[in-house]
Amino acid sequence: MKRIAIITGATGGIGRVFVKKISQMDDIDEVWAVGRDKEKLDKLAGEDQKVVPIEADLGSEGVGLIRDLITANAPDIRLLVNNAGTGYMGLFEKMEQRDVLTACKINCSVPSELISVSLPFMNEGARILNISSASSFQPNPYLAIYSASKVYLKNFSRALNFELKSRKITVTAVCPGWVDTEMLPRTRNGMSIRYIGMIDPETVVKKALKDSARGKDMSVPGAFAAYFRLYSKIMPTKIVMRQWGRSIKQYL
């Protein structure tokens, strides 16, 4: 029985680093790298013989293909990293309906379904990492859908970690602040966007794997994310939202 890791959003910044770090683990035989970009997936597979590229659009296809592969191969799933996600910066009322539905599906439904599919193939010591966000600590105007979906993922992860203690399976919500990836726009309306406390994907992945191995139900990489978590606890929500809204509105 092959010991595998499954990583969604594997071709992006954080996902790509997860693939490289996890493939170095001695107790992992294969890394199933899930993504939409075939060229990038093939490149990952060409660089590492452990990588199994799986081309799938989770927004339209859901997890059907992955479910079929898991059922057919019956692997020992040691690690599941739900990294695929989508975001939108702007007024909610200007979002296309299909984008609203896609965001809810990719950020909430897909990771939940993939966990449900994977759990029967997980044994003691298996780990699940769900990439949430520091935006889950407070409501974020102009990131309304993204922020709300990450709250779901954070709370779902922590509750599920409690439920799975008897099976000795760890579920960790990873809550970084701004991460230096291609997902973040650099300019908007002719203005350069300033991301406070931005960290690199390596920092996120290193801390996430470390905290997960320690059995923690939440990982908060980076000083800014840790500060924002504390700030959100002690300051009134309306004040934090007002400050956040002002910092983002200038770019809209």
N, C-alpha and C positions, 0 to 999 in steps of 0.2 A: 504494500500500500504506500503510495507516494505521499510524502509530507509536502504540502503546498502552502503558498501564500497567494491571496487574491487582492489585487490593488486596482481600484477604479480610478479614472482620471490619471492614468499612468504616464501619459506623455507630457503632462504639464510640469511646472516647476517643482511643487511639493511631491507630486506623484512620482516623477522621474527619480527624485532623490530616494524616496521610499523603495523603489525598485532596486536601486543600486545598493542601498544599505542592507535590505533584507536578503538579497541574493548572496551576500557574503556570510550569512548565517549557516553554520554547519548542519543544523537540524531542518533545513529547508531544501527539498529536492528540486522543486519547480516554483517559479514565480509567474502566476498568471497575470499578465499585464493587460488591462482592459482600457480601450480608448477608441476614439473615432478616426484618428489620423493613421492610416495604414503605413505610410512612409516612415513616420516616427516610431511606430510599433516595430516595424521590421528592423529599423536601426538599433533599437534597444535589444532585440533578439540577436542581431548580428554581433553585438558587443559582449553578450553574455549568454552562454549556452543554457543557463538555467531558465531564461525568460521564455515564456510561451505567449506569443502575441494573440490577443483576442480582440478583433475589430467589432465594436458594437456601439450603437447610438442609444444610450440608456434613456434619452429623452423621448424617443419614438418607439424603440423596441422593448424598453423595460429590461428585465433581467431574464427573459425567456431563454436566450442563448446560453447564458451562464448557468442557469438552472439545469438545462439539458446536459451541458458538459459535466457538471457536478454529478448528476444522476448516473451518467454513463460511465464515469471514471471512478466514482466512489472513493475520493481521496481522503486523506487525513488533513483537514484544514487547520493549520497551526496559526495562521494570521489572516485576518480580513481587514483591509483598510478601505473604508468608504471615503474616498477623497474627491470623487467627481462632484462638482457643484457649479452653480451658475448664479450670477448676481446682476443687479441693475441699479444704477445710480440715477435718481431723478424722481419726478412726481409719479406716484402710483397711477393716477388717473390718465397718464400718458402712455402707460404700458399697453401693448397689444394683449388681447385676452389669451392668445396662444402662449405668449411669453410668461404670463401669470401662471398658467397651468403647468407649463414646462418647469418653471422654477420650483413650484410646490412638488412636482413629481421627482425631479432630480435631487433636490435637497432633503426631501422628507420620505416620499414613498419608496424610491429606489433603495436607499440604504436599509430601510425597515424590511423590505421584501427580501433583499439579499441576505440579511441576517437570518431571517426566517428559513430561507432555503439552505443556508450553511450550517445552522446549529445541529441538525441531525448528524453531520459529518465532523463535528468538533468534539475533542476529548479533553481530558484534564490538562490544564496548562495552556490551552488555546487562548488567543487574544483577539479582540476586536477593537479597532481604532476608528472612531468617527470624527471626521474633520469638521468641527463646529467653528466658532469664531468668538473673539472678544466682543463682537457686536451683540452676542447673546446676553450680555450682562445688563443691557438697558435697551429700551425701544430706540431705534435710530431713524429719525425722519430722513426721507430721501433714499433710504435703504430699507424701506418698510418690509417688503416681502423677504428680502435676504435676511435681515435681522430676525424676523419672526420665525423663519424656517430654521435658523441656527439655534434659537431657543428650544424648538422642538427637539432637534438632534441632541442638544446638550442634556436636556431633562430625560429624554428617552434613554440615552446612554447610561446615565447615572442610576436610573431606576432599574434598567436591565442588568447592570452590574450587580446590584443587590440581589436580584432574582436568581442570578447564575452562580452565586457564591457556593452553593452546595455542589455544583459541578466543577468548581475551581476554574471557571472561565472568566477572564477579565474583560470588561468593556470600559473603554476610556474615551471621554469627550476631549478632543484637542481644540483649544480655544486661543489661537494666536491673534495678534492685532494685524496691522498691515504687513503683508509678505511680498517681497520683491519678486514678482512673477509677471509673466506676460498677460495675465488676466487683468491687471490694473492699468487703466488708461493713464497716460503721462500728461496729456494736455486735454483741455476742454474749453470750448468757446475762446480759443486763442490764449488761454491761461495755462501755465504750468501748475500741475496739481502738487501740493505739498502734503506728503504722507508722514505724519509724526510717528516716530518710533518704529519705522519700517525695519524688518529683519529679513535675513536670507532664509531660503527653504532648508538649508542644512541645519540651522539652529532649531527650526521647528521640528524636523524629523528626529534629530538627536534627542531632544528633550521628550518628545512624544513616545519614542521607543523605550527610553529610560523609565519614564513614569509608568508606562504600561507594564513593563517588566516588574515594577515594584507593586503592582496591583492597584494603582490609583485610578479612581473613576473620572478624574479630570486632570488635564495637563494644560498649563498656561505658559507658553513659551514667550520669552521676551519681557524686558522690564516695563515697557509701555502697557502691555496687556495686563500684567500683574497690578500695575498702578491703576489702570482703568477699572479693573475688577473691584479694588478697594474703594476707589473714588465713587463708583456706582452704588456701593453699599452704604456709604456715609452721607452722600448728598441726595437731596430730594430729586425724584425722577424728573419732574418738570424742569428743574434747573439744568440737569444734565442734557435733556432733550433740546432745550433752548440753545445751549452752548454748541452742541453737536450740529443742530440745524443751521446755525449761523456759519459754522466752519465749512459746511458743505454747500450751502445755498449760493455762495459766491461763484461757484463753478457752473451753476445751472443756467 
